[in-house]
């Protein structure tokens, strides 16, 4: 959660302080794919990226249904992403 436009939605800003390389394709894919179900999902400011130590950080929405939709996009590519981070 915390990826919207509200005053307390600061998750993307916090994430940017710990990642060294952004994975914008993941964020874009989640927003695009979920927008086919819920058009307002394109308003998400979620950030994804890797830390200097090779940890993948993915911002997910606060709504459980939206999380399931995002995971449907992320999970098929997650094993390959993690493999790339370890090599």
N, C-alpha and C positions, 0 to 999 in steps of 0.2 A: 504494500500500500504506500501511500504518500507520493504518488506520481501525478497527481492532478494539479489543478491551478489554485487550490486553496492555500491560505497563508501557512498552514502547518505541513503542507506537502513539500518536503525538502529532501526526500529520498534520492532523487537524481543528483542533487548538488553534493550530498554526502558521499554517494557512490563515486563521483568524479574525483574525490580526494584520495580514494584508495586504489583506483585502477590506473594502470599505465598504458594500456592499449584498449581502445573501444572496439566493441563488436556491434557496430551499427546495423549490420545485416540482420542480426537476431531481433533487435528492437523493431526494425522496419517490418520484418516478416510477421512478427506477432501483431503489430498494429494493423497491418494490411489484412491478414487472415481473419482476425477477430472483427474487423470492421464490416465484413460480409454478414456477420450475425448482429452486431451492435455498432451502428455507424459512429456513435460517440466515442468508441474506443480509440479513434485516431487522435483524440485529445490527450492521450497518455504521453507523459514526458519521460517514460521509463528509459533507463540507461543500462547497457550491458557491456561487460568488458572483462579483461584479465588483469589481475594484480601482478606486481613484479615477481611474486613467488609462484605464479601459474595457477591461481585460483580463479575460476570463472564466477563472476558476480552478475546476477540477472535480477533486475527490478520487475516484480510482478504486481498486478493490481490488487487492491484490497478486497474486491468482490470475489467470493469463492467460485462463482460460475465463470467469471472472467479469467480466474487463475486456471481453471480446467481448460478453457479455450487456448490460453497461452501455452500451457504445457503440451497440448496436442500439437503445437507447432514446434516447440523446443525439444521434446523428448526424442523424436526420430533422428535429430542431428547431434544430440548431446554426447553420445559415445565417441563420435568422430572428433568433436570439439575438445573433449577431455584428452583424447589420444594425442591430438596436436599439441595441447598445452604441456604434456609430459615429455614430448620429444624435443 
